[in-house]
Amino acid sequence: MSDPKPVRIYPVAMSLGVLLALSFALCVVFGLLFPGATMYQAWLPLLPGVSWISWPSFLLGVVEAFAYG
């Protein structure tokens, strides 16, 4: 029986960051397509400086979501 390989932190962190950034972008797209069913009120307190919606705010949200990942 061989020893298990240790989990490499960098690839896990990068994939989590990308997952959260993509999730944020999909939430914004969903909010623009269906304005009555938006979730932005839930993540506005979690992403300081982000407001609904402008290009600088969107880019800041993607960067912050990636950083949280």
C-alpha positions as CSV (number, residue, x, y, z in Angstrom):
1,M,0.0,0.0,0.0
2,S,1.5,3.4,-1.0
3,D,1.2,6.6,0.8
4,P,-1.4,9.1,-0.5
5,K,-0.1,12.2,-2.3
6,P,-0.4,15.4,-0.4
7,V,-2.9,17.9,-1.7
8,R,-1.3,20.7,-3.5
9,I,-2.7,24.0,-2.3
10,Y,-1.9,26.2,-5.3
11,P,-4.0,24.3,-7.9
12,V,-6.9,24.0,-5.4
13,A,-6.8,27.7,-4.6
14,M,-6.6,28.7,-8.3
15,S,-9.6,26.4,-9.2
16,L,-11.6,27.8,-6.3
17,G,-10.8,31.4,-7.4
18,V,-11.9,30.7,-11.0
19,L,-15.0,28.9,-9.8
20,L,-16.1,31.9,-7.6
21,A,-15.2,34.4,-10.3
22,L,-17.3,32.5,-12.9
23,S,-20.1,32.1,-10.4
24,F,-20.1,35.9,-9.8
25,A,-20.1,36.6,-13.6
26,L,-23.0,34.1,-14.1
27,C,-25.0,35.8,-11.3
28,V,-24.6,39.2,-12.9
29,V,-25.6,37.8,-16.3
30,F,-28.6,36.1,-14.7
31,G,-29.5,39.3,-12.9
32,L,-29.4,41.3,-16.2
33,L,-31.6,38.7,-18.0
34,F,-34.1,38.3,-15.2
35,P,-34.2,41.5,-13.2
36,G,-37.1,40.3,-11.0
37,A,-35.1,37.3,-9.7
38,T,-31.7,38.9,-8.9
39,M,-29.4,37.8,-6.1
40,Y,-27.2,40.9,-5.9
41,Q,-28.6,42.0,-2.5
42,A,-27.1,38.8,-1.0
43,W,-23.6,39.3,-2.3
44,L,-23.3,43.1,-2.0
45,P,-22.3,43.0,1.7
46,L,-19.7,40.4,0.9
47,L,-18.0,42.3,-1.9
48,P,-17.0,45.8,-0.6
49,G,-17.0,48.5,-3.2
50,V,-19.3,46.6,-5.6
51,S,-22.6,48.1,-6.6
52,W,-25.2,47.1,-9.1
53,I,-24.0,47.5,-12.0
54,S,-21.3,49.2,-13.9
55,W,-18.2,47.9,-15.7
56,P,-15.7,49.0,-13.0
57,S,-18.0,47.5,-10.3
58,F,-18.3,44.2,-12.3
59,L,-14.5,44.0,-12.7
60,L,-14.0,44.7,-9.0
61,G,-16.5,42.0,-8.1
62,V,-14.7,39.4,-10.3
63,V,-11.4,40.3,-8.8
64,E,-12.8,40.1,-5.2
65,A,-14.6,36.9,-5.9
66,F,-11.4,35.3,-7.3
67,A,-9.4,36.6,-4.3
68,Y,-12.0,35.0,-1.9
69,G,-11.5,31.7,-3.7
